[in-house]
Structures are given as structure tokens and as C-alpha cells.
Amino acid sequence: MNDKKERDPSQLPSALNNFSELTSRFGDSLPLIFLDFDGTLAPIVEHHADAAITSEMRELVKKLSQKFPLAVVSGRGLADVSRKMNLPELYYAGSHGFEISGPNNFSKDHQDAEKVLPIFEEIEPMLKDRLEGISGVEFERKKFTLAVHYRKVRGQEENEVHKIVLDTVKRYPEITKAEGKKVIEIRPSIDWHKGKAVEFLKTELSRENNAFSIYVGDDVTDEDAFKYVKNNLGILVGEHGIKTYADYKVEDIDEVKLLFEKLLKWRNE
């Protein structure tokens, strides 16, 4: 693990305004690029199912992938994020890295997570029943995780959602929960996360030992990649309400596009 220090996002230097400094950290390496989906490539929306990447952003990602080894790392289910991206030539890590796919029919599921699947079949209907009386709760079932979205829940009822989910999860030592932006992720209680998925993908994307990488993400779950991944530069999109292990920041998705354009220009020089 890196020995990075947490900082307030407001203290992070701008990746755009300090681009020359940023690229100087690459050394002689061609960096690998890892990208979150929601809030980084696609805007956060009220209904998670409605999230969509624009054709402009998709084309930028496609161009980047032709110049840099690149993968998309998302909390969404693998099938969902790969369908929304619609770039089959890319590597994808879905469900926070518990399921991974890539070109030439590459596929890898976390074997220990497979053993936890029956518990999700048990708790999903249980939680739906217990949360039925709270308006605005939405469920997103993925292969290895269950997301409870509460973006539409009235503020005074958010604590009740958390209480019910925690009460349910603590009955099962095989699962745990993690916080995101107005979402609670229930996942296998296994030492695996986006950061470890990125470390695995590095070995697929590069033959170089401990290749240099860039990770761009906006969510609390992306902190695992900012903190854990070695020889990595983290770029936070916006803010997520807590301190961060990122190295630089961009303000929003529009600045993400500008960052991609700068990287393409740098690569072509």
C-alpha cells in the first residue's frame, strides 16, 4: 500500500492547470489509464438506470484507448457498465472489481465471492420488504453486490435506510457494506476492492513490472484505488464529502473531457 496522506479535496492542485507537472511524473513510461463510470464518464442522475455516456465522451475514451492501455472500473455490474460504454475492445471491472472482462473473451470472477451469492438471494427480498415503507428507495442487483440507492429518499428518512441496511448486514459475517454517493453497497466481506482490481488489471494491460497508472474517479469507493494502487496518480472529480488520497483534481465531467484532450495532445507530440 502507498503511504499517501489524506487531504481535503479543496487543497488538491488542478490537473489541468498543473498538467506539465502531472505528465513529468510519468517519467519514460506510457501510463495505463483507469476510469470510473458514474460521475466521471457519465453524469450522476436521479435514477441510476438512466445514466448514460455522451457520444462525445465515448469517442474521447475510444481515442484514449487507442493511445494508452485503458480500462473502466465501476461499481456497476459488469454487463451493465460494458453495455453503457459500448466499447467492446476495452477491459472492464464491474461490481467493484469482483467481475472482470476484456478482449478476446477474457473473463475473471472472484472465486471466493461466488460462495457468497446465496446470501444475496436471501437478503435482497428481505431488504425490499423492510424498506418497502420508505418512498424513493431503489435496488440495483449485480452479480456480486447489491446497491441500495436512496437519492430520492426524503432527508429525514435517510438515517432509517442506513439503520435497516446495517441491521440486516450485521447478521451475516460473509457480507459487508460500503458508502457511496447516496448509495449503500452491500458486497462480499472479502479483501478485494477497486484498488486490487486495478493492480490485477495492470498485469493484463502491461508487461512492465509495476507500470505507472492514472486513476480518475469521483466516488468514495475510488479512494481504494487512490490509496492502494502503487506507482499511481489519482485524479478526483469534484468532491465526495470526505478527505481524499488523490493527487490532483478536476471540477466536473467537462474538465474530465479537457483532461482527456490534453492527454491525447501530449501523446501525439
Buried (B, 14 or more C-beta within 10 A) or exposed (E): EBEBEEBEBEEBEBBBEBBEEBBEBEEEBBBBBBBBBBBBBBBBEEEBEEBEBEEEBBEBBBBBBEBBBBBBBBBBBBBBBBEBBEBEEBBBBBBBBBBBBBEEEEEBBBEBBEEBEEBBEEBBEEBEEBBEEBEBBBEBEBBBBBBBBBBEBEEEBBEBBBEBBEEBBEEBEBBBBBBBBBBBBBBBBBEBBBBBBBBBBBEBBBEBEBBBBBBBBBBBBBBBBBBBBBBBBBBBBBBBEEEBBBBBBBBEBEBBBBBBBBBBEBBEE
